[in-house]
Amino acid sequence: MPRPARSKAPAAQPEADKDQPLREDIRLLGRLLGEVIRDQEGREAFELVERIRQLSVAWRRGQDQQAGRQFDRLLKGLSADQAVMVIRAFSYFSHLANLAEDRHHVRRREHHERAGHLQAGSLAYSLEALHSAGVRPVEIGALLQRAHISPVLTAHPTEVQRKSILDAERAIAHLLAQRDAPLSEREQRANEELMRARITQLWQTRMLRYSKLTVADEIENALSYYPATFLSEIPRLYAELEAALPGQQLPAFLRMGHWIGGDRDGNPNVGAATLRHALKRQSEVVLRHYLTELHELGAELSISARLARITPEMQALAERSPDRNEHRLDEPYRRALTGMYARLAATLHELTGTEALRHAVAPQDAYRDPEELLADLRTIEASLRHHHADALIAPRLTPLMRALSVFGFHLATLDLRQSSDQHEAVVAELLLAARIEPEYSALDELAKRALLLRLLGEARPLRVIGHAYSEKSLGELAVFEAAQEALQRFGRDAIRHAIISHTESVSDLLEVLLLCKEVGLLRGRLGEDAQCALIVSPLFETIGDLREAPAIMREFYALPGIPELVMASGGEQDVMLGYSDSNKDGGVFTSNWSLYRAEIALVELFDELRARHGGPILRLFHGRGGTVGRGGGPSYQAILAQPPGTVNGQIRLTEQGEVIASKYANAEIGRRNLETLVAATLEASLLHPTQDAPAKFLEAAQQLSDESFGAYRRLVYETEGFADYFFAATPIREIAELNIGSRPAKRPGSGGGPKAIEGLRAIPWGFSWGQARVALPGWCGFGSGVMAYLGEEGTKERTQRLTLLRKMHKQWPFFRTLLSNLDMVLAKSDLELAARYVELVEDKKLGRRIFAAIKAEFARTEEALSLITGEAQRLAGNPSLARSIAHRFPYIDPLNHLQVELMRRYRQLSSDKQVDPTVMERVQRGIHLSINGIAAGLRNTG
């Protein structure tokens, strides 16, 4: 019997039963998955999965030790094929549970909104808060006129979702949403059968890639979110904001950004070709969206000129159309839209080399830019208003016009990124060939600056005709040339930023300006009439770099001609801050504190520059990841926790890994997340205190940072054998073999010992600890830092200092958000499970010693957190997440246990030269599937 239909918002639903629909959805999805497994793999396989589920629940709840022993024996006794099947079952359950939770999140939010309960993070909540604080709509409108909010999608080596899986899951999410409406018994059966079909599709679809992911694959994965979410939901968000701010004409302040195809830092697979490919595919996606919308608009605007008096401008637009079909002679809108479609089809061919899907008339007379198409759409809008057809504007025409203003013909701004040492090598070769400076890299910093400034003030290029430059230098110059070509082809917003990784000096910025000059991106002469098409954006990543960031930018703007160049080029300065490397370098507290201090100092600097030069605008670009150790955590709280004056309507932030799918695969969830970015930016800009935290707070934070930094460095970099432990007790080696990213997991030239950790990219570093359920980057060092700061127990000083920390937690958003994120990461960690990974360390004494040190630091961090917050239990302030974790862990646990077992087998088999390759392949596949399943279950792991 199908379950009874659930009303969308049961009016009498008691709050105590608010999670009942979620439990029903999870039971339904779990039942259907079980039935699919029984049908596809047989009853014995189904019963095996069910037995493991029961034992896992018993083990997790600690009901009896015998169940734990049975659980362990059962898992160790599985064949490779059985292990793969079980891993797939629990992985897909995690995926399906995510869909159910996402649906319930939307359901609960709708329930609160209908009841008039505004939730923090919603646009309505923030606008109400602004209104209550006396902020007028005109002030909000004024902020948005100069605002720039941009989530930036990036690819990296822990992205484990395949597009085929995402597409099937979107279909299941849609079917779940349908069940919230009253359905007849027949409709419920049909819905359930479709869901079973999609789950069957999932079961018979490869979860993993058998070939290495290419940059082109990463581009396609990112672009799949546009038709699904961004192209429809961003215009809807603008409409909601315009309705709340009547009379305000809102510019396109919310725009999308990309790194994929332009991020060359450490990725030898990215170059001019991938840049051109990414831009063409982006353009194709958005132009095909516009073509579809024009076609649909033509179907809707069947208005006859005999029944409605159109404007002369509309008549002229219709007359310009090549559509002479006699059936449409009195239908001016359809005739005009047919002509507009033909022009846009010609634009598609001109920009991307592809053809439109349908042609009423031949493509012709391509649009030169989005503004030209927008002008035609405005002509249609004005005419519809003229004959009182306003009702026909909002459903499709307004969203299309808004999409054009936001996405243009380029879809998203594609950033360039490269390491500073690569730029320096190109400049050095150019100067050597031109006989200007034989050993540029050997010059000191002041000599480099003087030489670069002189060259920027000259008109001539550096390249020598006929000289045989190295392939590397030609490749770098080709990227800048492709960027120049792209700006001419797709418009100014197609590429805006040249990001410099590992910025350590002023010359790092000047070198990029010189390369821009070499290809025509910088025109004129520095100190006279120079303008640059790109925003040269430093990226400060390590603790040391963050400390030097304000001084570097101050010295940069003190150079003759630089302020004038930036102001003539648009008056914008992006500065990117790296969360991942700073965390790997100094631990979670010192990383966050260094970021905080750098932001404050940068704002002070740009306030001074604005007083002297009238600008430029400072825009901070936050390189956040999925994990707390990489700046992850709830975006709303993270933005509100930014230092005073650092947002000011300007923010860019990266979206990476599983977080992209979690936030944007579902259209409704995607719009809510975009809404949260806008809402938090409004609050941080217009309600945030203008004064920094009290001096006592800042002094305490600095002391905590110093102590935490020392504790973190002693454990990670100074403990003998720690690197060996890490590479043995986490799946880092197996992750490096997984086909989940186009970028290598290590930087070239990484050595052994601490050097191996330094050379490891921060993303797989954090990902590996998350897989092993330690999540060390998200908490390590904080406990020791707090205990050292507090001092000896029983002293008056300790009591005073603990009182101060508690006050900081209550009154300081920065500190409160940091502790909230620590609370979350500790709750998602599980050292009892992590202990299983210690079995993989061959040197048992080393394994016990390092793990004991990790456990001790973990315990100190838990104790410190409880002392400050007064909450002994994790997630006491977030019961919904606590419930989610409690439900999830029994289904993630088998994946961890099996991952350890298969890693043990794989490493043993790797030393056997006679091993059957098919056996190796099955074991390896099981490990990689477990990585996918654990990532899906924990959600913020990238």
MARGU-454016 format. One record per residue (C-alpha): x, y, z; residue number from 1. Coordinates in steps of 0.5 Angstrom, whole numbers. Layout:
BEGIN
      c1      c2      c3     i
       X       Y       Z   NUM
...
end
This chain:
BEGIN
      c1      c2      c3     i
       0       0       0     1
       3       7      -2     2
       3      12       4     3
      -2      17       5     4
      -1      23       2     5
       2      29       6     6
       0      36       5     7
       5      41       4     8
       4      45      10     9
       0      41      15    10
      -3      47      19    11
      -4      43      26    12
       3      39      25    13
       6      40      32    14
      13      42      33    15
      15      36      36    16
      13      32      30    17
      17      37      25    18
      22      32      23    19
      17      26      21    20
      16      28      14    21
      24      27      14    22
      24      20      17    23
      18      18      12    24
      22      21       6    25
      29      17       8    26
      25      11      10    27
      22      11       3    28
      28      12      -1    29
      32       7       4    30
      26       2       2    31
      27       3      -5    32
      34       2      -5    33
      34      -4      -1    34
      29      -7      -7    35
      33      -5     -12    36
      39      -8      -9    37
      35     -14      -8    38
      32     -14     -15    39
      39     -13     -18    40
      44     -17     -13    41
      39     -22     -10    42
      36     -23      -3    43
      43     -26       0    44
      46     -19      -2    45
      40     -15       1    46
      41     -19       7    47
      48     -18       8    48
      47     -10       7    49
      41     -11      12    50
      46     -15      17    51
      51     -10      17    52
      47      -4      18    53
      44      -7      24    54
      51      -9      27    55
      53      -2      25    56
      47       1      29    57
      49      -3      35    58
      56      -1      35    59
      55       6      34    60
      50       6      40    61
      55       2      44    62
      49      -3      46    63
      54      -9      46    64
      61     -11      45    65
      59     -18      42    66
      55     -14      36    67
      62     -10      35    68
      66     -16      35    69
      61     -19      30    70
      61     -13      26    71
      69     -13      25    72
      69     -20      23    73
      63     -20      18    74
      67     -14      15    75
      74     -17      15    76
      71     -24      12    77
      68     -20       6    78
      70     -22      -1    79
      73     -16      -5    80
      66     -16     -10    81
      62     -16      -3    82
      66     -10       0    83
      65      -6      -7    84
      57      -8      -7    85
      56      -6       1    86
      60       0       0    87
      56       2      -6    88
      50       1      -2    89
      52       5       4    90
      54      11      -1    91
      48      11      -5    92
      44      11       2    93
      48      17       4    94
      47      21      -3    95
      39      19      -2    96
      39      22       5    97
      42      28       3    98
      37      29      -2    99
      31      28       3   100
      35      33       8   101
      35      38       3   102
      28      37       1   103
      26      38       9   104
      30      44       9   105
      26      47       4   106
      20      44       7   107
      21      47      14   108
      23      54      11   109
      17      54       7   110
      13      53      13   111
      16      58      17   112
      15      63      12   113
       8      62      11   114
       7      62      19   115
      11      69      19   116
      17      67      22   117
      23      70      19   118
      29      66      19   119
      36      68      20   120
      40      68      13   121
      34      70       9   122
      33      76       5   123
      26      78       9   124
      30      77      15   125
      35      81      13   126
      31      87      10   127
      27      87      17   128
      33      87      21   129
      35      93      17   130
      28      96      17   131
      28      96      25   132
      35      99      25   133
      32     105      21   134
      36     103      15   135
      32     106       9   136
      30     103       2   137
      34     108      -1   138
      40     107       3   139
      40      99       1   140
      39     101      -6   141
      45     106      -6   142
      49     100      -3   143
      47      95      -8   144
      49     101     -14   145
      56     100     -12   146
      56      93      -9   147
      59      87     -12   148
      58      80     -10   149
      60      74     -13   150
      61      66     -11   151
      66      63     -16   152
      66      56     -18   153
      73      52     -17   154
      75      45     -19   155
      80      42     -15   156
      83      35     -13   157
      77      32      -8   158
      71      33     -13   159
      68      26     -13   160
      61      27     -16   161
      60      25     -23   162
      55      29     -27   163
      51      23     -29   164
      50      22     -22   165
      48      29     -21   166
      43      29     -26   167
      40      23     -23   168
      40      26     -16   169
      36      32     -19   170
      31      28     -22   171
      30      24     -15   172
      30      31     -11   173
      24      33     -16   174
      20      27     -15   175
      21      28      -7   176
      18      35      -8   177
      12      33     -12   178
      10      28      -6   179
       9      35      -1   180
       3      36      -6   181
      -3      32      -5   182
      -3      26      -9   183
      -8      21     -11   184
      -7      14     -10   185
      -5      13     -17   186
      -1      19     -17   187
       3      17     -11   188
       4      10     -15   189
       7      13     -21   190
      11      18     -17   191
      14      12     -13   192
      15       8     -20   193
      19      14     -23   194
      23      14     -16   195
      25       7     -17   196
      27       8     -24   197
      32      13     -22   198
      35       9     -16   199
      36       3     -21   200
      39       8     -26   201
      44      10     -20   202
      45       3     -18   203
      47       1     -25   204
      51       8     -27   205
      58       8     -25   206
      60      12     -19   207
      67      13     -21   208
      71      15     -27   209
      75      10     -30   210
      80      15     -34   211
      83      21     -31   212
      78      27     -30   213
      80      33     -36   214
      80      40     -35   215
      74      40     -40   216
      70      35     -36   217
      71      40     -30   218
      68      45     -34   219
      62      41     -36   220
      61      39     -29   221
      61      47     -27   222
      57      49     -33   223
      51      44     -31   224
      49      48     -25   225
      47      54     -30   226
      41      51     -33   227
      39      47     -27   228
      40      53     -22   229
      43      59     -23   230
      40      62     -30   231
      33      61     -27   232
      34      62     -20   233
      39      69     -20   234
      33      73     -24   235
      28      70     -19   236
      32      73     -13   237
      33      80     -16   238
      25      80     -17   239
      24      78     -10   240
      29      84      -8   241
      26      89     -13   242
      19      87     -10   243
      22      89      -3   244
      25      95      -5   245
      20      98     -10   246
      22     104     -14   247
      30     102     -13   248
      33     100     -20   249
      38      95     -18   250
      44      94     -22   251
      47      87     -24   252
      51      87     -17   253
      50      79     -16   254
      55      75     -21   255
      58      69     -22   256
      65      67     -23   257
      69      61     -25   258
      76      59     -24   259
      76      52     -29   260
      80      53     -35   261
      84      59     -33   262
      87      57     -26   263
      94      55     -28   264
      97      54     -21   265
     100      48     -21   266
      96      45     -26   267
     100      43     -33   268
      93      41     -36   269
      91      49     -36   270
      93      54     -42   271
      91      58     -47   272
      87      52     -50   273
      83      51     -44   274
      82      58     -43   275
      79      59     -50   276
      75      53     -49   277
      72      55     -43   278
      70      61     -45   279
      66      58     -51   280
      63      53     -47   281
      60      58     -42   282
      58      63     -48   283
      54      57     -51   284
      51      55     -45   285
      48      62     -44   286
      46      64     -51   287
      42      57     -52   288
      39      59     -46   289
      37      66     -49   290
      35      62     -55   291
      30      58     -51   292
      27      63     -48   293
      26      68     -54   294
      23      61     -57   295
      18      61     -51   296
      17      68     -51   297
      15      68     -58   298
      10      62     -57   299
       7      66     -51   300
       6      73     -54   301
       1      71     -60   302
      -2      78     -59   303
      -5      81     -66   304
      -4      88     -68   305
     -12      88     -70   306
     -13      88     -62   307
      -8      91     -59   308
      -5      98     -61   309
       3      97     -61   310
       8     103     -60   311
      12     105     -67   312
      18     103     -64   313
      15      96     -63   314
      12      96     -70   315
      19      98     -73   316
      22      92     -69   317
      17      87     -73   318
      18      90     -79   319
      26      89     -79   320
      25      82     -78   321
      26      77     -84   322
      20      73     -82   323
      15      74     -88   324
      10      68     -86   325
       3      71     -88   326
       0      67     -82   327
       4      72     -77   328
       3      79     -81   329
      -2      81     -75   330
       3      78     -70   331
       8      84     -69   332
      11      81     -63   333
      12      74     -66   334
      15      77     -72   335
      20      81     -68   336
      22      75     -64   337
      23      71     -70   338
      28      76     -72   339
      31      77     -66   340
      32      69     -65   341
      36      69     -72   342
      40      75     -70   343
      42      71     -63   344
      43      65     -67   345
      48      68     -71   346
      51      71     -65   347
      52      64     -63   348
      55      61     -69   349
      60      67     -69   350
      62      67     -62   351
      62      59     -61   352
      62      56     -68   353
      56      52     -66   354
      49      52     -69   355
      42      54     -66   356
      37      48     -65   357
      31      51     -69   358
      31      56     -75   359
      25      59     -77   360
      29      64     -81   361
      36      63     -83   362
      41      66     -78   363
      43      73     -80   364
      46      80     -77   365
      49      78     -70   366
      48      82     -64   367
      54      86     -63   368
      54      86     -55   369
      48      84     -50   370
      46      91     -49   371
      44      91     -57   372
      39      85     -55   373
      37      88     -49   374
      35      94     -52   375
      30      90     -57   376
      27      87     -51   377
      26      93     -47   378
      22      95     -54   379
      18      89     -53   380
      17      91     -45   381
      15      98     -47   382
      10      96     -52   383
       7      91     -48   384
       6      96     -42   385
       3     101     -47   386
      -3      97     -49   387
      -4      94     -42   388
      -1      87     -43   389
       4      88     -36   390
       2      81     -34   391
       5      78     -40   392
      12      82     -38   393
      14      78     -31   394
      13      71     -32   395
      19      71     -38   396
      21      77     -41   397
      23      80     -34   398
      27      74     -32   399
      30      74     -39   400
      32      81     -39   401
      35      81     -32   402
      39      74     -34   403
      42      79     -40   404
      44      84     -35   405
      48      79     -30   406
      50      74     -35   407
      51      78     -42   408
      54      73     -47   409
      60      71     -43   410
      56      67     -37   411
      61      68     -32   412
      67      72     -30   413
      73      67     -31   414
      79      68     -27   415
      86      67     -29   416
      91      65     -24   417
      98      63     -24   418
     104      62     -19   419
     108      68     -18   420
     115      64     -19   421
     112      62     -26   422
     111      70     -28   423
     118      71     -25   424
     121      66     -30   425
     117      69     -36   426
     120      76     -35   427
     127      74     -33   428
     127      70     -40   429
     124      76     -44   430
     129      81     -41   431
     135      76     -42   432
     133      75     -49   433
     132      83     -50   434
     139      84     -47   435
     136      89     -42   436
     138      84     -35   437
     142      78     -36   438
     140      75     -29   439
     133      78     -27   440
     132      73     -21   441
     138      75     -18   442
     136      82     -17   443
     134      84     -10   444
     127      87      -9   445
     128      94     -10   446
     132      93     -16   447
     127      89     -19   448
     122      94     -18   449
     126     100     -21   450
     127      96     -27   451
     120      94     -28   452
     117     101     -27   453
     122     104     -32   454
     119      98     -37   455
     112     100     -35   456
     114     107     -37   457
     116     105     -44   458
     112     104     -50   459
     116      99     -54   460
     115      91     -52   461
     120      86     -50   462
     119      81     -55   463
     125      80     -60   464
     122      77     -67   465
     125      71     -68   466
     128      69     -62   467
     127      62     -59   468
     123      63     -53   469
     122      57     -48   470
     115      53     -49   471
     114      55     -42   472
     114      62     -43   473
     111      62     -50   474
     105      58     -46   475
     104      63     -41   476
     104      69     -46   477
      99      65     -50   478
      94      65     -44   479
      95      73     -43   480
      94      73     -51   481
      88      69     -50   482
      85      73     -45   483
      86      80     -49   484
      82      76     -55   485
      77      74     -50   486
      75      81     -48   487
      75      83     -55   488
      70      77     -57   489
      66      76     -50   490
      66      83     -47   491
      70      86     -41   492
      67      82     -36   493
      69      75     -39   494
      76      76     -35   495
      77      81     -30   496
      82      78     -25   497
      89      76     -26   498
      91      72     -19   499
      98      71     -17   500
      99      65     -12   501
     104      66      -7   502
     105      73      -7   503
     111      75      -3   504
     113      82      -6   505
     111      88     -10   506
     115      86     -16   507
     110      80     -16   508
     105      85     -18   509
     109      89     -23   510
     111      83     -27   511
     104      81     -28   512
     103      88     -30   513
     109      88     -35   514
     106      81     -38   515
      99      85     -39   516
     103      91     -43   517
     107      85     -47   518
     100      83     -50   519
      96      89     -50   520
      92      88     -44   521
      96      94     -41   522
      96     100     -46   523
      99     107     -45   524
     105     109     -41   525
     105     108     -33   526
     105     115     -30   527
     102     118     -36   528
      96     115     -39   529
      96     107     -37   530
      90     103     -37   531
      90      96     -35   532
      84      91     -37   533
      85      86     -32   534
      85      87     -24   535
      92      85     -22   536
      90      81     -15   537
      95      78     -10   538
      93      72      -7   539
      96      72       0   540
      96      64       3   541
     101      63       8   542
     101      66      15   543
     107      69      13   544
     104      72       7   545
      98      74      11   546
     102      78      16   547
     106      82      10   548
     100      83       6   549
      98      90       8   550
     106      92       8   551
     106      89       1   552
     100      93      -2   553
     102     100       2   554
     109      99      -2   555
     105      98      -8   556
     101     104      -8   557
     106     108      -6   558
     110     107     -13   559
     109     113     -18   560
     104     112     -23   561
     100     106     -19   562
      94     109     -16   563
      93     113     -22   564
      93     107     -26   565
      88     103     -22   566
      84     109     -22   567
      84     110     -29   568
      83     102     -30   569
      76     102     -26   570
      78     104     -19   571
      78      96     -16   572
      83      92     -13   573
      81      85     -11   574
      86      82      -6   575
      85      74      -5   576
      86      71       2   577
      88      64       2   578
      84      60       8   579
      87      53       6   580
      95      54       6   581
      95      59      12   582
      91      53      16   583
      96      48      14   584
     102      53      15   585
      99      55      22   586
      93      51      25   587
      86      53      25   588
      86      59      30   589
      92      62      28   590
      90      62      20   591
      83      65      22   592
      87      70      27   593
      92      72      21   594
      86      73      16   595
      82      78      21   596
      88      82      22   597
      90      82      15   598
      83      85      13   599
      83      90      18   600
      90      93      16   601
      88      93       9   602
      81      96      10   603
      85     102      14   604
      90     102       8   605
      85     103       3   606
      81     108       7   607
      88     112       7   608
      88     111      -1   609
      81     113      -2   610
      82     120       2   611
      88     121      -2   612
      86     119      -9   613
      79     118      -8   614
      79     110      -9   615
      80     105     -11   616
      75     100      -8   617
      78      94      -4   618
      74      88      -5   619
      77      82      -1   620
      76      75      -5   621
      76      69       1   622
      79      63      -2   623
      74      58       2   624
      74      51       2   625
      68      46       4   626
      72      44      11   627
      72      48      17   628
      80      48      16   629
      79      51       9   630
      75      57      11   631
      68      53      11   632
      62      53      15   633
      56      57      14   634
      57      62      10   635
      52      67      13   636
      55      67      20   637
      62      67      16   638
      60      74      13   639
      57      77      19   640
      64      75      23   641
      68      79      18   642
      72      85      21   643
      68      91      21   644
      69      95      15   645
      71      89      11   646
      65      87       7   647
      62      94       5   648
      58      91      -1   649
      64      88      -4   650
      65      80      -3   651
      68      74      -7   652
      68      67      -5   653
      70      61      -8   654
      65      55      -8   655
      69      48      -8   656
      68      41      -8   657
      62      37      -5   658
      60      44      -3   659
      58      46     -10   660
      53      40     -11   661
      51      41      -4   662
      49      48      -5   663
      47      49     -12   664
      45      42     -15   665
      38      43     -12   666
      35      49     -15   667
      31      52      -9   668
      37      50      -4   669
      41      54      -9   670
      37      60      -9   671
      37      60      -2   672
      44      60      -1   673
      45      65      -6   674
      40      69      -2   675
      44      68       4   676
      50      71       1   677
      46      77      -1   678
      43      78       6   679
      49      77      10   680
      53      82       5   681
      47      87       7   682
      47      86      14   683
      55      86      15   684
      55      92      11   685
      49      96      14   686
      49      94      21   687
      56      91      22   688
      59      95      28   689
      64     100      25   690
      69     100      31   691
      73      94      32   692
      73      89      38   693
      75      92      45   694
      83      92      46   695
      82      86      51   696
      79      82      46   697
      85      83      41   698
      90      82      46   699
      87      75      48   700
      86      73      41   701
      94      75      39   702
      96      71      45   703
      91      65      44   704
      94      65      36   705
     101      65      39   706
     100      59      43   707
      96      55      38   708
     101      56      33   709
     106      54      37   710
     102      47      39   711
     100      46      32   712
     107      47      29   713
     110      42      34   714
     105      37      33   715
     105      37      25   716
     112      39      23   717
     116      38      29   718
     114      31      32   719
     119      26      29   720
     115      21      24   721
     109      25      24   722
     109      26      16   723
     110      18      16   724
     104      17      20   725
     100      22      16   726
     101      18       9   727
     100      11      13   728
      94      13      17   729
      90      17      12   730
      88      15       5   731
      92      20       2   732
      96      16      -3   733
      89      13      -5   734
      86      19      -6   735
      92      21     -11   736
      91      15     -15   737
      83      17     -16   738
      81      20     -22   739
      77      26     -19   740
      81      32     -21   741
      85      35     -27   742
      90      38     -22   743
      96      33     -18   744
      95      32     -11   745
     102      35     -10   746
     107      40     -12   747
     113      39     -16   748
     119      37     -12   749
     116      35      -5   750
     121      31      -1   751
     120      27       5   752
     119      28      12   753
     116      35      14   754
     117      37       7   755
     112      32       4   756
     107      36       8   757
     109      43       6   758
     109      40      -1   759
     102      37      -1   760
      97      41      -3   761
      92      44       2   762
      86      41      -1   763
      88      33      -1   764
      91      35       6   765
      85      37       9   766
      81      32       5   767
      85      26       8   768
      84      28      15   769
      77      28      14   770
      76      21      11   771
      80      18      17   772
      75      22      21   773
      80      26      25   774
      79      33      21   775
      85      35      24   776
      86      42      20   777
      79      44      23   778
      81      44      31   779
      89      42      32   780
      92      47      36   781
      86      51      39   782
      86      46      46   783
      93      47      47   784
      93      55      46   785
      87      56      51   786
      90      52      56   787
      97      55      55   788
      93      62      55   789
      89      60      62   790
      95      58      66   791
      95      54      72   792
      88      52      75   793
      86      55      81   794
      89      62      80   795
      86      68      80   796
      89      70      73   797
      86      64      70   798
      79      65      73   799
      80      72      70   800
      82      70      63   801
      77      65      63   802
      71      70      64   803
      74      74      59   804
      74      68      54   805
      67      67      55   806
      65      74      54   807
      69      74      48   808
      64      68      46   809
      58      72      47   810
      60      79      44   811
      65      78      39   812
      62      75      32   813
      69      73      30   814
      70      69      36   815
      63      66      37   816
      63      64      29   817
      70      60      30   818
      68      56      36   819
      61      54      33   820
      65      52      27   821
      70      48      32   822
      64      45      35   823
      61      42      28   824
      68      39      26   825
      69      36      33   826
      62      33      33   827
      64      30      26   828
      70      27      28   829
      70      20      31   830
      77      18      34   831
      74      11      36   832
      74      10      28   833
      80      14      27   834
      84       9      31   835
      82       4      26   836
      86       7      21   837
      92       7      26   838
      92      -1      24   839
      95       1      18   840
     101       4      20   841
     107      -1      20   842
     111       2      25   843
     106       0      31   844
     110       4      36   845
     110      10      32   846
     103       9      30   847
     101       9      38   848
     105      15      39   849
     103      20      34   850
      95      18      35   851
      96      19      43   852
      99      26      41   853
      93      27      37   854
      88      24      42   855
      91      29      47   856
      90      35      43   857
      83      33      41   858
      81      32      48   859
      84      39      50   860
      80      42      45   861
      74      39      47   862
      75      41      54   863
      77      48      52   864
      71      49      48   865
      66      46      54   866
      70      51      59   867
      69      57      54   868
      62      56      52   869
      59      52      58   870
      56      47      53   871
      59      40      55   872
      55      36      49   873
      57      38      42   874
      52      42      38   875
      48      43      44   876
      46      50      40   877
      45      46      33   878
      40      41      35   879
      38      40      28   880
      45      38      25   881
      46      34      32   882
      40      30      30   883
      43      29      22   884
      49      27      25   885
      46      22      30   886
      42      19      24   887
      48      19      19   888
      54      16      23   889
      51       9      23   890
      51       9      15   891
      58      12      14   892
      61       8      19   893
      61       1      15   894
      64       5      10   895
      70       7      14   896
      71       0      17   897
      71      -2      10   898
      76       3       7   899
      81       1      13   900
      80      -6      11   901
      81      -5       3   902
      87       0       4   903
      90      -6       8   904
      89     -11       3   905
      91      -6      -3   906
      98      -4       1   907
      99     -12       2   908
      98     -13      -5   909
     102      -8      -8   910
     108     -11      -5   911
     106     -18      -9   912
     109     -18     -16   913
     105     -24     -18   914
      98     -21     -16   915
      92     -22     -21   916
      91     -15     -23   917
      83     -16     -23   918
      84     -17     -16   919
      88     -11     -15   920
      83      -7     -19   921
      77      -9     -15   922
      80      -7      -8   923
      82      -1     -11   924
      75       1     -14   925
      72      -1      -7   926
      77       4      -3   927
      75      10      -8   928
      68       8      -8   929
      68       9       0   930
      72      16      -1   931
      66      18      -5   932
      61      15       0   933
      64      18       6   934
      65      25       3   935
      57      25       1   936
      56      23       8   937
      60      28      11   938
      58      33       6   939
      63      39       7   940
      69      35       6   941
      72      38       0   942
end
